[in-house]
């Protein structure tokens, strides 16, 4: 029963997303420039890391290819989450313009509508670039069946963690519609943190990134497993396999915050 | 006088979004902390990278966060209004007003920049001072020159954003060009990584492009890396790009004006 509903929501999501893709094609030049621009932003991001390594042999004990593994996996996870539901960031604007009220009157779950709204394939730029970096870094890993399994679970769970962060922190806008940037500190901030080996941070930061904003599970712990490295902070080995738990917990927390936010929502009234 | 009035109104317009400002200061500070630790790791491994020491590097991080919104590194600011008015056709009304369009939008953008400097520039800098012991301006001359360099940085950035917005005359929508331009600005301004770290020809290229005026030049002035004639040369570099780009804005605008007339009423 629940499965049938989920499949229906997914189909609705696909239909709305496809409408937006066709709409974006009405300005093909702009569409292509946007996709190229998005690929460029993330591409230059990695050039930045590469330039860092022109001055270094290793960053806190991690080689360029090891950092690329961290960077590529986190960027892929973020890219998947951002492509699927990145529009949720805009709920503040929907509240201000009264568009959210319109959405609530429609027979499709609000979260599905908000996530699919203004869906854009230009984010494929990031996914392409991240795949290339991740692919290159993967040649450095000494693969075993268990590691393949952990790598797959890392990408799925990482996307779930970012999915949760995007939805959860966007809900702040139910209370303060103009403080959208607050969420960026956790979503894009989390994405930036995961580009680096977490061993560059003090232990307290590291603990926060494990238990409060669990981005350490996006790539740090599973990558330690893939690289067969010990944890520099001496965290339990089980953490290296715990990404799915972190992903599901983040998602559950985010959906709870979302429901509270929607219940709290009383429209702008105009 | 008119332009001062425009700037003052722009300042007040931005000051109405208080929660947004606080959220922004918080976010800039979080990124400041992240990049500080990354740079500390880099300079711990290579203590003289790019001719900076660790304190220079961490100071550079917080200056970058302070300048991010002031310079409008990602694009936006008053030029977004222009692009929107081009898209809707309202720009036709602007064009027959007895005020220069470039001067009008520049004044508005300086007002915006002043607001962002006082809030999102000052806020993170204080946090950087408390948490990371960043360096203050190297000398009174450096502090004064930094102020001048900052104004020039905003003007150069404005001119580039104006040119980006002007593409709407031809493309109807600036967003694609804006994203591209923002990507270049982040990379070549030294926001992502100080340009002093860029190796070989990439470094030569990056320091010659106008984006170097955004972060690298003001930061080096603050850190006292330029003194005497070198300081004059650094500011002269910014002036040169400001003049060249503002001239380009006027040219593009006169071309665009003809385009608007051709489209007819």
Interface residues (C-beta under 8 A of the other chain):
Chain A: X27 X29 X30 X31 X32 X33 X34 X36 X37 X38 X40 X41 X44 X45 X47 X48 X51 X52 X54 X55 X56 X57 X58 X59 X60 X176 X178 X179 X180 X181 X182 X184 X185 X189 X192 X193 X196 X200 X201 X202 X205
Chain B: X17 X19 X20 X22 X23 X24 X26 X27 X30 X31 X33 X34 X35 X37 X38 X40 X41 X42 X45 X46 X49 X50 X171 X172 X173 X175 X176 X177 X179 X180 X182 X183 X184 X186 X187 X192 X193 X197 X198 X199 X202
